[in-house]
């Protein structure tokens, strides 16, 4: 089993930055891909960005150039640097693990709230 705990969310003004962290514990040797998802109020959950063990990154168009995903070599931590934040980025952000970026994500963290004020 893998346990994931997110941190780093908060309230920020539009144009500001936040850095989210996701700490993994348990069977981390089994982790290949890690990703960030978000769920905004009244909307479905959507994938934001993912990174696999080869370092390949897939991100949605709306965050390109603003969000950067990174992962430590030990595979214990995942980060999301978010710059130039917009009110539409407001959501609960979750990290999750999978075999590939397009596979079923089998472990999820509880999430961290990001609120961007206009």
Biopython code that builds the backbone (N, CA, C, O; Angstrom):
import numpy as np
from Bio.PDB.StructureBuilder import StructureBuilder

atoms = [
    (1, "UNK", "N", (0.828, -1.191, 0.000)),
    (1, "UNK", "CA", (0.000, 0.000, 0.000)),
    (1, "UNK", "C", (0.867, 1.248, 0.000)),
    (1, "UNK", "O", (2.000, 1.239, 0.483)),
    (2, "UNK", "N", (0.321, 2.306, -0.544)),
    (2, "UNK", "CA", (0.992, 3.593, -0.592)),
    (2, "UNK", "C", (0.112, 4.610, 0.086)),
    (2, "UNK", "O", (-1.096, 4.657, -0.147)),
    (3, "UNK", "N", (0.716, 5.426, 0.926)),
    (3, "UNK", "CA", (-0.005, 6.523, 1.564)),
    (3, "UNK", "C", (0.541, 7.827, 1.003)),
    (3, "UNK", "O", (1.748, 7.992, 0.825)),
    (4, "UNK", "N", (-0.377, 8.751, 0.728)),
    (4, "UNK", "CA", (-0.012, 10.042, 0.158)),
    (4, "UNK", "C", (-0.601, 11.159, 1.003)),
    (4, "UNK", "O", (-1.774, 11.114, 1.374)),
    (5, "UNK", "N", (0.213, 12.156, 1.305)),
    (5, "UNK", "CA", (-0.244, 13.299, 2.090)),
    (5, "UNK", "C", (0.191, 14.575, 1.389)),
    (5, "UNK", "O", (1.382, 14.809, 1.184)),
    (6, "UNK", "N", (-0.789, 15.400, 1.023)),
    (6, "UNK", "CA", (-0.510, 16.667, 0.368)),
    (6, "UNK", "C", (-0.388, 17.788, 1.397)),
    (6, "UNK", "O", (-0.941, 17.717, 2.495)),
    (7, "UNK", "N", (0.349, 18.817, 1.010)),
    (7, "UNK", "CA", (0.458, 20.018, 1.829)),
    (7, "UNK", "C", (0.814, 21.182, 0.931)),
    (7, "UNK", "O", (1.165, 21.002, -0.235)),
    (8, "UNK", "N", (0.719, 22.382, 1.489)),
    (8, "UNK", "CA", (1.146, 23.567, 0.766)),
    (8, "UNK", "C", (0.038, 24.415, 0.188)),
    (8, "UNK", "O", (0.305, 25.478, -0.372)),
    (9, "UNK", "N", (-1.207, 23.969, 0.311)),
    (9, "UNK", "CA", (-2.298, 24.773, -0.202)),
    (9, "UNK", "C", (-2.507, 26.019, 0.637)),
    (9, "UNK", "O", (-1.899, 26.189, 1.694)),
    (10, "UNK", "N", (-3.379, 26.882, 0.147)),
    (10, "UNK", "CA", (-3.671, 28.100, 0.900)),
    (10, "UNK", "C", (-4.421, 29.088, 0.059)),
    (10, "UNK", "O", (-4.921, 28.769, -1.020)),
    (11, "UNK", "N", (-4.494, 30.309, 0.575)),
    (11, "UNK", "CA", (-5.168, 31.412, -0.093)),
    (11, "UNK", "C", (-4.115, 32.342, -0.679)),
    (11, "UNK", "O", (-3.182, 32.749, 0.012)),
    (12, "UNK", "N", (-4.267, 32.671, -1.942)),
    (12, "UNK", "CA", (-3.306, 33.539, -2.613)),
    (12, "UNK", "C", (-4.052, 34.439, -3.583)),
    (12, "UNK", "O", (-5.106, 34.066, -4.098)),
    (13, "UNK", "N", (-3.520, 35.600, -3.828)),
    (13, "UNK", "CA", (-4.125, 36.502, -4.795)),
    (13, "UNK", "C", (-3.767, 36.082, -6.215)),
    (13, "UNK", "O", (-2.745, 35.438, -6.454)),
    (14, "UNK", "N", (-4.613, 36.455, -7.131)),
    (14, "UNK", "CA", (-4.342, 36.168, -8.539)),
    (14, "UNK", "C", (-2.965, 36.720, -8.924)),
    (14, "UNK", "O", (-2.591, 37.834, -8.554)),
    (15, "UNK", "N", (-2.233, 35.908, -9.672)),
    (15, "UNK", "CA", (-0.874, 36.274, -10.036)),
    (15, "UNK", "C", (0.179, 35.755, -9.092)),
    (15, "UNK", "O", (1.372, 35.815, -9.389)),
    (16, "UNK", "N", (-0.253, 35.246, -7.957)),
    (16, "UNK", "CA", (0.674, 34.737, -6.962)),
    (16, "UNK", "C", (1.108, 33.312, -7.241)),
    (16, "UNK", "O", (0.778, 32.730, -8.274)),
    (17, "UNK", "N", (1.858, 32.764, -6.292)),
    (17, "UNK", "CA", (2.423, 31.421, -6.448)),
    (17, "UNK", "C", (2.196, 30.590, -5.202)),
    (17, "UNK", "O", (2.078, 31.110, -4.092)),
    (18, "UNK", "N", (2.138, 29.292, -5.414)),
    (18, "UNK", "CA", (2.097, 28.322, -4.331)),
    (18, "UNK", "C", (2.907, 27.102, -4.761)),
    (18, "UNK", "O", (3.047, 26.820, -5.951)),
    (19, "UNK", "N", (3.429, 26.395, -3.784)),
    (19, "UNK", "CA", (4.150, 25.151, -4.066)),
    (19, "UNK", "C", (3.492, 24.050, -3.245)),
    (19, "UNK", "O", (3.515, 24.077, -2.015)),
    (20, "UNK", "N", (2.916, 23.096, -3.931)),
    (20, "UNK", "CA", (2.293, 21.960, -3.275)),
    (20, "UNK", "C", (3.304, 20.827, -3.146)),
    (20, "UNK", "O", (4.175, 20.645, -3.997)),
    (21, "UNK", "N", (3.169, 20.084, -2.075)),
    (21, "UNK", "CA", (4.010, 18.915, -1.862)),
    (21, "UNK", "C", (3.133, 17.699, -1.615)),
    (21, "UNK", "O", (2.016, 17.812, -1.111)),
    (22, "UNK", "N", (3.650, 16.550, -1.974)),
    (22, "UNK", "CA", (2.967, 15.287, -1.740)),
    (22, "UNK", "C", (4.008, 14.307, -1.216)),
    (22, "UNK", "O", (4.959, 13.958, -1.915)),
    (23, "UNK", "N", (3.817, 13.872, 0.012)),
    (23, "UNK", "CA", (4.745, 12.934, 0.632)),
    (23, "UNK", "C", (4.197, 11.525, 0.526)),
    (23, "UNK", "O", (3.070, 11.251, 0.937)),
    (24, "UNK", "N", (4.999, 10.640, -0.025)),
    (24, "UNK", "CA", (4.582, 9.247, -0.195)),
    (24, "UNK", "C", (5.278, 8.362, 0.832)),
    (24, "UNK", "O", (6.451, 8.559, 1.146)),
    (25, "UNK", "N", (4.552, 7.399, 1.342)),
    (25, "UNK", "CA", (5.121, 6.421, 2.263)),
    (25, "UNK", "C", (4.498, 5.058, 1.975)),
    (25, "UNK", "O", (3.512, 4.951, 1.246)),
    (26, "UNK", "N", (5.088, 4.028, 2.557)),
    (26, "UNK", "CA", (4.607, 2.680, 2.308)),
    (26, "UNK", "C", (5.406, 2.027, 1.185)),
    (26, "UNK", "O", (6.633, 2.126, 1.166)),
    (27, "UNK", "N", (4.739, 1.370, 0.261)),
    (27, "UNK", "CA", (5.390, 0.625, -0.823)),
    (27, "UNK", "C", (5.771, 1.555, -1.967)),
    (27, "UNK", "O", (5.266, 1.420, -3.081)),
    (28, "UNK", "N", (6.667, 2.500, -1.684)),
    (28, "UNK", "CA", (6.991, 3.506, -2.699)),
    (28, "UNK", "C", (7.780, 2.921, -3.860)),
    (28, "UNK", "O", (7.808, 3.510, -4.941)),
    (29, "UNK", "N", (8.436, 1.750, -3.654)),
    (29, "UNK", "CA", (9.183, 1.167, -4.770)),
    (29, "UNK", "C", (8.253, 0.763, -5.898)),
    (29, "UNK", "O", (8.691, 0.583, -7.034)),
    (30, "UNK", "N", (6.971, 0.620, -5.591)),
    (30, "UNK", "CA", (6.012, 0.209, -6.614)),
    (30, "UNK", "C", (5.475, 1.377, -7.421)),
    (30, "UNK", "O", (4.741, 1.174, -8.388)),
    (31, "UNK", "N", (5.828, 2.592, -7.039)),
    (31, "UNK", "CA", (5.280, 3.770, -7.712)),
    (31, "UNK", "C", (6.009, 4.021, -9.020)),
    (31, "UNK", "O", (7.236, 4.116, -9.051)),
    (32, "UNK", "N", (5.245, 4.126, -10.097)),
    (32, "UNK", "CA", (5.828, 4.499, -11.383)),
    (32, "UNK", "C", (5.463, 5.934, -11.706)),
    (32, "UNK", "O", (6.332, 6.802, -11.791)),
    (33, "UNK", "N", (4.201, 6.175, -11.882)),
    (33, "UNK", "CA", (3.719, 7.503, -12.264)),
    (33, "UNK", "C", (3.044, 8.186, -11.080)),
    (33, "UNK", "O", (2.353, 7.551, -10.283)),
    (34, "UNK", "N", (3.260, 9.480, -10.989)),
    (34, "UNK", "CA", (2.544, 10.286, -9.997)),
    (34, "UNK", "C", (1.941, 11.479, -10.707)),
    (34, "UNK", "O", (2.513, 12.009, -11.659)),
    (35, "UNK", "N", (0.788, 11.892, -10.236)),
    (35, "UNK", "CA", (0.112, 12.995, -10.895)),
    (35, "UNK", "C", (-0.620, 13.878, -9.916)),
    (35, "UNK", "O", (-0.866, 13.500, -8.771)),
    (36, "UNK", "N", (-0.959, 15.047, -10.379)),
    (36, "UNK", "CA", (-1.786, 15.999, -9.634)),
    (36, "UNK", "C", (-3.132, 16.118, -10.336)),
    (36, "UNK", "O", (-3.215, 16.239, -11.559)),
    (37, "UNK", "N", (-4.174, 16.081, -9.528)),
    (37, "UNK", "CA", (-5.532, 16.273, -9.991)),
    (37, "UNK", "C", (-6.151, 17.401, -9.192)),
    (37, "UNK", "O", (-5.634, 17.784, -8.143)),
    (38, "UNK", "N", (-7.255, 17.933, -9.685)),
    (38, "UNK", "CA", (-7.963, 18.963, -8.923)),
    (38, "UNK", "C", (-9.456, 18.842, -9.173)),
    (38, "UNK", "O", (-9.913, 18.398, -10.226)),
    (39, "UNK", "N", (-10.194, 19.261, -8.150)),
    (39, "UNK", "CA", (-11.642, 19.306, -8.273)),
    (39, "UNK", "C", (-12.099, 20.677, -7.794)),
    (39, "UNK", "O", (-11.947, 21.028, -6.624)),
    (40, "UNK", "N", (-12.658, 21.437, -8.719)),
    (40, "UNK", "CA", (-13.189, 22.758, -8.385)),
    (40, "UNK", "C", (-14.635, 22.613, -7.925)),
    (40, "UNK", "O", (-15.292, 21.632, -8.271)),
    (41, "UNK", "N", (-15.136, 23.559, -7.160)),
    (41, "UNK", "CA", (-16.518, 23.492, -6.682)),
    (41, "UNK", "C", (-17.499, 23.344, -7.840)),
    (41, "UNK", "O", (-17.463, 24.123, -8.792)),
    (42, "UNK", "N", (-18.371, 22.348, -7.758)),
    (42, "UNK", "CA", (-19.387, 22.145, -8.775)),
    (42, "UNK", "C", (-18.884, 21.544, -10.073)),
    (42, "UNK", "O", (-19.636, 21.454, -11.044)),
    (43, "UNK", "N", (-17.633, 21.134, -10.107)),
    (43, "UNK", "CA", (-17.065, 20.576, -11.334)),
    (43, "UNK", "C", (-16.509, 19.174, -11.083)),
    (43, "UNK", "O", (-16.287, 18.768, -9.942)),
    (44, "UNK", "N", (-16.297, 18.461, -12.163)),
    (44, "UNK", "CA", (-15.699, 17.139, -12.041)),
    (44, "UNK", "C", (-14.192, 17.258, -11.823)),
    (44, "UNK", "O", (-13.569, 18.262, -12.166)),
    (45, "UNK", "N", (-13.632, 16.204, -11.242)),
    (45, "UNK", "CA", (-12.187, 16.156, -11.056)),
    (45, "UNK", "C", (-11.495, 16.125, -12.416)),
    (45, "UNK", "O", (-11.975, 15.488, -13.353)),
    (46, "UNK", "N", (-10.377, 16.811, -12.511)),
    (46, "UNK", "CA", (-9.631, 16.821, -13.768)),
    (46, "UNK", "C", (-8.145, 16.617, -13.498)),
    (46, "UNK", "O", (-7.620, 17.031, -12.465)),
    (47, "UNK", "N", (-7.498, 15.986, -14.429)),
    (47, "UNK", "CA", (-6.059, 15.810, -14.320)),
    (47, "UNK", "C", (-5.349, 17.109, -14.637)),
    (47, "UNK", "O", (-5.728, 17.819, -15.569)),
    (48, "UNK", "N", (-4.335, 17.420, -13.874)),
    (48, "UNK", "CA", (-3.575, 18.652, -14.068)),
    (48, "UNK", "C", (-2.252, 18.358, -14.765)),
    (48, "UNK", "O", (-1.943, 18.930, -15.810)),
    (49, "UNK", "N", (-1.483, 17.460, -14.171)),
    (49, "UNK", "CA", (-0.165, 17.147, -14.719)),
    (49, "UNK", "C", (0.299, 15.836, -14.113)),
    (49, "UNK", "O", (-0.040, 15.518, -12.973)),
    (50, "UNK", "N", (1.078, 15.073, -14.875)),
    (50, "UNK", "CA", (1.619, 13.819, -14.355)),
    (50, "UNK", "C", (3.063, 13.667, -14.806)),
    (50, "UNK", "O", (3.495, 14.292, -15.775)),
    (51, "UNK", "N", (3.796, 12.831, -14.091)),
    (51, "UNK", "CA", (5.185, 12.550, -14.412)),
    (51, "UNK", "C", (5.442, 11.076, -14.173)),
    (51, "UNK", "O", (5.038, 10.532, -13.145)),
    (52, "UNK", "N", (6.115, 10.423, -15.118)),
    (52, "UNK", "CA", (6.413, 9.011, -14.910)),
    (52, "UNK", "C", (7.877, 8.829, -14.508)),
    (52, "UNK", "O", (8.611, 9.807, -14.367)),
    (53, "UNK", "N", (8.295, 7.590, -14.327)),
    (53, "UNK", "CA", (9.645, 7.320, -13.845)),
    (53, "UNK", "C", (10.717, 7.740, -14.842)),
    (53, "UNK", "O", (11.870, 7.942, -14.463)),
    (54, "UNK", "N", (10.353, 7.873, -16.099)),
    (54, "UNK", "CA", (11.307, 8.338, -17.108)),
    (54, "UNK", "C", (11.424, 9.850, -17.124)),
    (54, "UNK", "O", (12.249, 10.411, -17.844)),
    (55, "UNK", "N", (10.605, 10.498, -16.337)),
    (55, "UNK", "CA", (10.624, 11.955, -16.298)),
    (55, "UNK", "C", (9.737, 12.602, -17.339)),
    (55, "UNK", "O", (9.718, 13.826, -17.466)),
    (56, "UNK", "N", (9.003, 11.794, -18.084)),
    (56, "UNK", "CA", (8.093, 12.343, -19.081)),
    (56, "UNK", "C", (6.920, 13.001, -18.378)),
    (56, "UNK", "O", (6.351, 12.452, -17.435)),
    (57, "UNK", "N", (6.572, 14.176, -18.851)),
    (57, "UNK", "CA", (5.518, 14.980, -18.221)),
    (57, "UNK", "C", (4.404, 15.243, -19.223)),
    (57, "UNK", "O", (4.650, 15.558, -20.387)),
    (58, "UNK", "N", (3.188, 15.108, -18.748)),
    (58, "UNK", "CA", (2.013, 15.473, -19.525)),
    (58, "UNK", "C", (1.209, 16.465, -18.688)),
    (58, "UNK", "O", (0.860, 16.176, -17.544)),
    (59, "UNK", "N", (0.918, 17.624, -19.254)),
    (59, "UNK", "CA", (0.137, 18.622, -18.519)),
    (59, "UNK", "C", (-0.967, 19.178, -19.399)),
    (59, "UNK", "O", (-0.869, 19.196, -20.626)),
    (60, "UNK", "N", (-2.023, 19.633, -18.732)),
    (60, "UNK", "CA", (-3.150, 20.173, -19.488)),
    (60, "UNK", "C", (-2.803, 21.557, -20.002)),
    (60, "UNK", "O", (-1.972, 22.261, -19.429)),
    (61, "UNK", "N", (-3.454, 21.932, -21.094)),
    (61, "UNK", "CA", (-3.109, 23.183, -21.762)),
    (61, "UNK", "C", (-3.260, 24.393, -20.845)),
    (61, "UNK", "O", (-2.478, 25.340, -20.928)),
    (62, "UNK", "N", (-4.257, 24.363, -19.978)),
    (62, "UNK", "CA", (-4.553, 25.548, -19.172)),
    (62, "UNK", "C", (-3.481, 25.852, -18.129)),
    (62, "UNK", "O", (-3.473, 26.940, -17.553)),
    (63, "UNK", "N", (-2.581, 24.910, -17.880)),
    (63, "UNK", "CA", (-1.536, 25.165, -16.888)),
    (63, "UNK", "C", (-0.145, 25.213, -17.505)),
    (63, "UNK", "O", (0.836, 25.477, -16.809)),
    (64, "UNK", "N", (-0.057, 24.964, -18.790)),
    (64, "UNK", "CA", (1.257, 24.980, -19.453)),
    (64, "UNK", "C", (1.925, 26.339, -19.272)),
    (64, "UNK", "O", (1.303, 27.386, -19.453)),
    (65, "UNK", "N", (3.195, 26.297, -18.912)),
    (65, "UNK", "CA", (3.941, 27.532, -18.707)),
    (65, "UNK", "C", (3.734, 28.164, -17.349)),
    (65, "UNK", "O", (4.434, 29.112, -16.994)),
    (66, "UNK", "N", (2.788, 27.656, -16.586)),
    (66, "UNK", "CA", (2.523, 28.208, -15.253)),
    (66, "UNK", "C", (2.811, 27.205, -14.137)),
    (66, "UNK", "O", (3.324, 27.581, -13.083)),
    (67, "UNK", "N", (2.489, 25.957, -14.360)),
    (67, "UNK", "CA", (2.673, 24.906, -13.350)),
    (67, "UNK", "C", (3.841, 24.017, -13.743)),
    (67, "UNK", "O", (4.025, 23.688, -14.915)),
    (68, "UNK", "N", (4.628, 23.633, -12.742)),
    (68, "UNK", "CA", (5.764, 22.741, -12.970)),
    (68, "UNK", "C", (5.719, 21.600, -11.971)),
    (68, "UNK", "O", (5.670, 21.816, -10.761)),
    (69, "UNK", "N", (5.734, 20.384, -12.494)),
    (69, "UNK", "CA", (5.739, 19.202, -11.630)),
    (69, "UNK", "C", (7.183, 18.721, -11.480)),
    (69, "UNK", "O", (7.979, 18.807, -12.415)),
    (70, "UNK", "N", (7.499, 18.224, -10.309)),
    (70, "UNK", "CA", (8.814, 17.640, -10.095)),
    (70, "UNK", "C", (8.693, 16.524, -9.057)),
    (70, "UNK", "O", (7.708, 16.418, -8.327)),
    (71, "UNK", "N", (9.728, 15.708, -9.027)),
    (71, "UNK", "CA", (9.689, 14.517, -8.193)),
    (71, "UNK", "C", (11.103, 14.246, -7.705)),
    (71, "UNK", "O", (12.050, 14.358, -8.484)),
    (72, "UNK", "N", (11.267, 13.900, -6.458)),
    (72, "UNK", "CA", (12.620, 13.623, -5.978)),
    (72, "UNK", "C", (13.055, 12.240, -6.449)),
    (72, "UNK", "O", (12.223, 11.391, -6.766)),
    (73, "UNK", "N", (14.355, 12.026, -6.491)),
    (73, "UNK", "CA", (14.894, 10.784, -7.043)),
    (73, "UNK", "C", (14.481, 9.561, -6.242)),
    (73, "UNK", "O", (14.370, 8.463, -6.787)),
    (74, "UNK", "N", (14.258, 9.745, -4.973)),
    (74, "UNK", "CA", (13.872, 8.610, -4.136)),
    (74, "UNK", "C", (12.422, 8.217, -4.342)),
    (74, "UNK", "O", (11.993, 7.148, -3.907)),
    (75, "UNK", "N", (11.664, 9.090, -5.010)),
    (75, "UNK", "CA", (10.261, 8.781, -5.255)),
    (75, "UNK", "C", (9.365, 9.004, -4.060)),
    (75, "UNK", "O", (8.202, 8.599, -4.050)),
    (76, "UNK", "N", (9.930, 9.663, -3.037)),
    (76, "UNK", "CA", (9.127, 9.880, -1.837)),
    (76, "UNK", "C", (8.315, 11.162, -1.870)),
    (76, "UNK", "O", (7.341, 11.301, -1.131)),
    (77, "UNK", "N", (8.705, 12.097, -2.718)),
    (77, "UNK", "CA", (8.033, 13.388, -2.728)),
    (77, "UNK", "C", (7.724, 13.843, -4.137)),
    (77, "UNK", "O", (8.506, 13.646, -5.068)),
    (78, "UNK", "N", (6.577, 14.449, -4.264)),
    (78, "UNK", "CA", (6.112, 15.036, -5.514)),
    (78, "UNK", "C", (5.782, 16.485, -5.229)),
    (78, "UNK", "O", (5.251, 16.813, -4.168)),
    (79, "UNK", "N", (6.101, 17.356, -6.185)),
    (79, "UNK", "CA", (5.872, 18.777, -5.991)),
    (79, "UNK", "C", (5.097, 19.356, -7.169)),
    (79, "UNK", "O", (5.127, 18.829, -8.282)),
    (80, "UNK", "N", (4.411, 20.443, -6.894)),
    (80, "UNK", "CA", (3.753, 21.198, -7.949)),
    (80, "UNK", "C", (3.981, 22.674, -7.667)),
    (80, "UNK", "O", (3.401, 23.243, -6.743)),
    (81, "UNK", "N", (4.828, 23.276, -8.473)),
    (81, "UNK", "CA", (5.055, 24.710, -8.379)),
    (81, "UNK", "C", (4.031, 25.403, -9.260)),
    (81, "UNK", "O", (3.982, 25.176, -10.469)),
    (82, "UNK", "N", (3.229, 26.234, -8.657)),
    (82, "UNK", "CA", (2.161, 26.915, -9.380)),
    (82, "UNK", "C", (2.423, 28.399, -9.379)),
    (82, "UNK", "O", (2.432, 29.030, -8.322)),
    (83, "UNK", "N", (2.635, 28.959, -10.537)),
    (83, "UNK", "CA", (2.881, 30.394, -10.695)),
    (83, "UNK", "C", (1.762, 31.035, -11.490)),
    (83, "UNK", "O", (0.980, 30.353, -12.152)),
    (84, "UNK", "N", (1.695, 32.341, -11.417)),
    (84, "UNK", "CA", (0.682, 33.095, -12.170)),
    (84, "UNK", "C", (-0.702, 32.498, -11.950)),
    (84, "UNK", "O", (-1.447, 32.260, -12.901)),
    (85, "UNK", "N", (-1.027, 32.264, -10.717)),
    (85, "UNK", "CA", (-2.297, 31.612, -10.404)),
    (85, "UNK", "C", (-3.484, 32.480, -10.796)),
    (85, "UNK", "O", (-3.434, 33.708, -10.735)),
    (86, "UNK", "N", (-4.548, 31.804, -11.199)),
    (86, "UNK", "CA", (-5.774, 32.462, -11.632)),
    (86, "UNK", "C", (-6.928, 31.992, -10.750)),
    (86, "UNK", "O", (-6.859, 30.904, -10.178)),
    (87, "UNK", "N", (-7.978, 32.788, -10.632)),
    (87, "UNK", "CA", (-9.130, 32.341, -9.840)),
    (87, "UNK", "C", (-9.664, 30.988, -10.293)),
    (87, "UNK", "O", (-10.157, 30.219, -9.467)),
    (88, "UNK", "N", (-9.581, 30.683, -11.562)),
    (88, "UNK", "CA", (-10.082, 29.391, -12.060)),
    (88, "UNK", "C", (-9.204, 28.212, -11.649)),
    (88, "UNK", "O", (-9.557, 27.061, -11.904)),
    (89, "UNK", "N", (-8.074, 28.486, -11.023)),
    (89, "UNK", "CA", (-7.243, 27.414, -10.476)),
    (89, "UNK", "C", (-7.723, 26.983, -9.086)),
    (89, "UNK", "O", (-7.221, 26.007, -8.528)),
    (90, "UNK", "N", (-8.681, 27.703, -8.537)),
    (90, "UNK", "CA", (-9.214, 27.363, -7.226)),
    (90, "UNK", "C", (-9.818, 25.970, -7.244)),
    (90, "UNK", "O", (-10.687, 25.675, -8.063)),
    (91, "UNK", "N", (-9.357, 25.112, -6.338)),
    (91, "UNK", "CA", (-9.805, 23.728, -6.306)),
    (91, "UNK", "C", (-9.129, 23.019, -5.145)),
    (91, "UNK", "O", (-8.221, 23.553, -4.508)),
    (92, "UNK", "N", (-9.589, 21.813, -4.889)),
    (92, "UNK", "CA", (-8.859, 20.913, -4.006)),
    (92, "UNK", "C", (-7.924, 20.098, -4.890)),
    (92, "UNK", "O", (-8.352, 19.468, -5.857)),
    (93, "UNK", "N", (-6.649, 20.122, -4.543)),
    (93, "UNK", "CA", (-5.638, 19.435, -5.335)),
    (93, "UNK", "C", (-5.244, 18.136, -4.645)),
    (93, "UNK", "O", (-4.962, 18.104, -3.447)),
    (94, "UNK", "N", (-5.231, 17.075, -5.430)),
    (94, "UNK", "CA", (-4.876, 15.754, -4.928)),
    (94, "UNK", "C", (-3.679, 15.219, -5.702)),
    (94, "UNK", "O", (-3.549, 15.474, -6.899)),
    (95, "UNK", "N", (-2.812, 14.483, -5.032)),
    (95, "UNK", "CA", (-1.810, 13.711, -5.735)),
    (95, "UNK", "C", (-2.267, 12.253, -5.768)),
    (95, "UNK", "O", (-3.037, 11.808, -4.918)),
    (96, "UNK", "N", (-1.777, 11.527, -6.764)),
    (96, "UNK", "CA", (-2.195, 10.151, -6.950)),
    (96, "UNK", "C", (-1.109, 9.377, -7.685)),
    (96, "UNK", "O", (-0.224, 9.967, -8.304)),
    (97, "UNK", "N", (-1.182, 8.057, -7.612)),
    (97, "UNK", "CA", (-0.197, 7.203, -8.267)),
    (97, "UNK", "C", (-0.866, 6.259, -9.258)),
    (97, "UNK", "O", (-2.035, 5.907, -9.105)),
    (98, "UNK", "N", (-0.114, 5.857, -10.268)),
    (98, "UNK", "CA", (-0.625, 4.959, -11.310)),
    (98, "UNK", "C", (0.546, 4.277, -12.006)),
    (98, "UNK", "O", (1.709, 4.586, -11.747)),
    (99, "UNK", "N", (0.215, 3.342, -12.892)),
    (99, "UNK", "CA", (1.246, 2.678, -13.681)),
    (99, "UNK", "C", (1.750, 3.589, -14.793)),
    (99, "UNK", "O", (2.951, 3.650, -15.057)),
    (100, "UNK", "N", (0.849, 4.282, -15.431)),
    (100, "UNK", "CA", (1.204, 5.247, -16.460)),
    (100, "UNK", "C", (0.305, 6.463, -16.294)),
    (100, "UNK", "O", (-0.673, 6.426, -15.546)),
    (101, "UNK", "N", (0.638, 7.526, -16.987)),
    (101, "UNK", "CA", (-0.184, 8.736, -16.880)),
    (101, "UNK", "C", (-1.620, 8.492, -17.315)),
    (101, "UNK", "O", (-2.516, 9.231, -16.907)),
    (102, "UNK", "N", (-1.857, 7.480, -18.127)),
    (102, "UNK", "CA", (-3.193, 7.267, -18.676)),
    (102, "UNK", "C", (-3.878, 6.063, -18.047)),
    (102, "UNK", "O", (-4.942, 5.644, -18.501)),
    (103, "UNK", "N", (-3.269, 5.503, -16.997)),
    (103, "UNK", "CA", (-3.837, 4.337, -16.336)),
    (103, "UNK", "C", (-4.776, 4.741, -15.226)),
    (103, "UNK", "O", (-4.959, 5.921, -14.926)),
    (104, "UNK", "N", (-5.363, 3.729, -14.627)),
    (104, "UNK", "CA", (-6.187, 3.922, -13.432)),
    (104, "UNK", "C", (-5.272, 4.342, -12.281)),
    (104, "UNK", "O", (-4.241, 3.717, -12.036)),
    (105, "UNK", "N", (-5.664, 5.412, -11.578)),
    (105, "UNK", "CA", (-4.895, 5.896, -10.437)),
    (105, "UNK", "C", (-5.397, 5.189, -9.189)),
    (105, "UNK", "O", (-6.570, 5.298, -8.831)),
    (106, "UNK", "N", (-4.499, 4.461, -8.526)),
    (106, "UNK", "CA", (-4.947, 3.558, -7.478)),
    (106, "UNK", "C", (-4.735, 4.052, -6.052)),
    (106, "UNK", "O", (-5.333, 3.502, -5.127)),
    (107, "UNK", "N", (-3.921, 5.048, -5.849)),
    (107, "UNK", "CA", (-3.727, 5.608, -4.523)),
    (107, "UNK", "C", (-3.879, 7.120, -4.601)),
    (107, "UNK", "O", (-3.377, 7.773, -5.516)),
    (108, "UNK", "N", (-4.591, 7.656, -3.606)),
    (108, "UNK", "CA", (-4.910, 9.073, -3.602)),
    (108, "UNK", "C", (-4.646, 9.678, -2.230)),
    (108, "UNK", "O", (-4.819, 9.033, -1.196)),
    (109, "UNK", "N", (-4.222, 10.940, -2.254)),
    (109, "UNK", "CA", (-4.131, 11.677, -1.010)),
    (109, "UNK", "C", (-5.458, 12.344, -0.698)),
    (109, "UNK", "O", (-6.387, 12.328, -1.505)),
    (110, "UNK", "N", (-5.528, 12.929, 0.490)),
    (110, "UNK", "CA", (-6.771, 13.565, 0.941)),
    (110, "UNK", "C", (-7.020, 14.894, 0.259)),
    (110, "UNK", "O", (-8.163, 15.345, 0.178)),
    (111, "UNK", "N", (-5.979, 15.521, -0.227)),
    (111, "UNK", "CA", (-6.132, 16.778, -0.931)),
    (111, "UNK", "C", (-5.750, 17.981, -0.103)),
    (111, "UNK", "O", (-5.744, 17.934, 1.127)),
    (112, "UNK", "N", (-5.429, 19.067, -0.799)),
    (112, "UNK", "CA", (-5.128, 20.334, -0.154)),
    (112, "UNK", "C", (-5.837, 21.437, -0.925)),
    (112, "UNK", "O", (-5.834, 21.452, -2.156)),
    (113, "UNK", "N", (-6.448, 22.361, -0.183)),
    (113, "UNK", "CA", (-7.267, 23.402, -0.797)),
    (113, "UNK", "C", (-6.383, 24.540, -1.312)),
    (113, "UNK", "O", (-5.518, 25.048, -0.599)),
    (114, "UNK", "N", (-6.620, 24.918, -2.546)),
    (114, "UNK", "CA", (-5.980, 26.093, -3.144)),
    (114, "UNK", "C", (-7.087, 27.072, -3.516)),
    (114, "UNK", "O", (-8.003, 26.733, -4.265)),
    (115, "UNK", "N", (-6.996, 28.282, -2.988)),
    (115, "UNK", "CA", (-7.980, 29.310, -3.285)),
    (115, "UNK", "C", (-7.261, 30.536, -3.824)),
    (115, "UNK", "O", (-6.366, 31.087, -3.184)),
    (116, "UNK", "N", (-7.671, 30.945, -5.007)),
    (116, "UNK", "CA", (-7.055, 32.101, -5.654)),
    (116, "UNK", "C", (-8.100, 33.209, -5.726)),
    (116, "UNK", "O", (-9.142, 33.051, -6.362)),
    (117, "UNK", "N", (-7.816, 34.318, -5.077)),
    (117, "UNK", "CA", (-8.758, 35.438, -5.056)),
    (117, "UNK", "C", (-8.430, 36.400, -6.191)),
    (117, "UNK", "O", (-7.278, 36.563, -6.593)),
    (118, "UNK", "N", (-9.490, 37.030, -6.689)),
    (118, "UNK", "CA", (-9.308, 37.965, -7.804)),
    (118, "UNK", "C", (-9.033, 39.373, -7.317)),
    (118, "UNK", "O", (-8.856, 40.283, -8.127)),
]
sb = StructureBuilder()
sb.init_structure("model")
sb.init_model(0)
sb.init_chain("A")
sb.init_seg("    ")
for serial, (resi, resn, name, xyz) in enumerate(atoms, 1):
    if name == "N":
        sb.init_residue(resn, " ", resi, " ")
    sb.init_atom(name, np.array(xyz, "f"), 0.0, 1.0, " ", f" {name:<3s}", serial, name[0])
structure = sb.get_structure()
